[in-house]
Amino acid sequence: MALRVGVLGASGYGGAGLIERLRRHPEVELVALGSRQYLGKPIDASWPHLAGLLDLRFVDTDDVLAASEVVFCATPHAATAPIVDQARSAGLQVIDLSADFRLDLADYRTWYGEHPCPERLAEAIYGLPELHRAELAGAAIVASPGCNATAVTLALAPLAAAGLLGAHPVATIVTGVSGAGRATDLGFHYPELDENARAYKVAGTHRHTGEVEANLGRVAQHGKAARTHGERSPVSLAFNPVLVPMARGILATTVAHPGTDELSDAALLELYRDFYAGDRLVHVQDDLVQTKAVAGSDRAHVTVRWDARSGAVVAFAAIDNLGKGAAGQAVQGFNVARGFDETLGLRLEGQWP
């Protein structure tokens, strides 16, 4: 029998991505959609592109939990943890797209403040399958990664595993505006955003900095079979994001100085291909990556270069922030946790042109 699945935060961009993927997933039945803003309204009130495809109305949180065996939470941080606790008390599996269960308690306090439900942290497994596939099997809470953190981690993880990160790796991303969510703000209005590029939350102030540092520290300590809980090596990352006028996509450009001059493009590409061998949703390529190639898809494109003049490794990753950076990755983590084929419900090709 198909698993009964509900989505909370179903009127946000991440929620729409979940609906699209879960309605075509052969192992689930999408039974309930939660939204306070659209409570009682049909799905096409929020998502016109789904009109006539799904006969569901938006309901409240309690109704979603009562109808479901598995719940996806595309809801804000801090507000999500109590819902996760309620869902787990009812015996539900949770796939959480918020930040509430991505970090350990000390890191959460550093980047977000006091944790609303620390007693559930031990149940959560970090949901980046390429690094936590074995751990995710049977996970009660899948803590799906942040979009920026996904792109930067995928770019740098092979270097961390090989001891080539150097002292202070640097990551700069350009990101589409949908990563800010569906709520309006002056900086996201068309006249403010069009023909503009704007840095934000720079110099160690973006919350995903701590998430990437934790990810790379786990890989540096344990290799590709990273562990959510336990020891990790210290990593200090300089992370600076830039908002650009595109709807979706993230391009991460990362720089590491490993302290060796015995590298080459060919050697680094071989290192990356070996690291991601068997990972169907990460494609390592010779060519430089671009966001349009992954728009609408649930894959990441990755490549790497050796800068002999400065002794730097420059690694790149491109993802769709709503695909591999959000809904697609959440469904991928769910698939791994349930023992399904990892790509069920997902889209592998981008949309071009």
Secondary structure, DSSP 8 states (H G I E B T S, - for coil): --EEEEEESTTSHHHHHHHHHHHT-TTEEEEEEE-STTTTSBGGGT-GGGTTT---BEE-HHHHHHH-SEEEE---TTTHHHHHHHHHHTT-EEEE-SSTTTS-HHHHHHHT-S-S-GGGGGGEEE--HHHHHHHHTT-SEEE---HHHHHHHHHHHHHHHTT---SS-EEEEEE-GGGG-SS--GGGSHHHHTT--EE-STTTTSTHHHHHHHHHHHHHHHTTS--SSS-------EEEEEE-S-SS-EEEEEEE--S-S---HHHHHHHHHHHTTT-TTEEE-SS---GGGTTT-S-EEEEEEEETTTTEEEEEEEE-TTIIIIIHHHHHHHHHHHT--TTTT---S----
